[in-house]
Amino acid sequence: MLRSADTLEKITGARPVGLRTPSWDFSPQTLRIEREMGLLYDSSLMADVDCYELLEDGEPTGIVELPVEWMRDDAVYFGMHRFQSLRPQMPVEAVFDVFRRELEGAWNERGIFQVTMHPHHIGYRSRLWMVDELVRMAKGMGDVWFATHAEVAAWAKEHA
């Protein structure tokens, strides 16, 4: 992780301030590593719909969790089960409806709306329109903040 952070900093000029574990596989060592790296946030856990501070052995860590959820992940709906030769059967419009309703619910609760989208799932002509439509809808709601994970984590920490 430290070598990866060094490489990203070298390439981008900015050191990473947060982590999302691959496939949200948060191990017993992840939090210790995040603390060692001095990270501001994690975005791998699903314990709530709102941001919260992670605890280690019952003690605050200073690391803010930006919770994710399988329901708001395009892989669940569009991923192919390679070894079973199965393809999802959910129509694109139905997936959009799930995301739309999640957006509306988050807006009504004045909460966070975070979708996980992968280029190899959502990045096709027949699906990419959903991203444009979600952004258009969010902008039309008014009083919506588009922010980076770092910005959301800083805001959550300041307003905890």
Secondary structure, DSSP 8 states (H G I E B T S, - for coil): -HHHHHHHHHHHSS---EE--GGG---TTHHHHHHHHT-SEE----S-SS-EEEEETTEEEEEEE----GGGBHHHHH--BTTTTB-----HHHHHHHHHHHHHHHHHHT-----B--HHHH-STTTTHHHHHHHHHHHHHSS-----HHHHHHHHHHT-
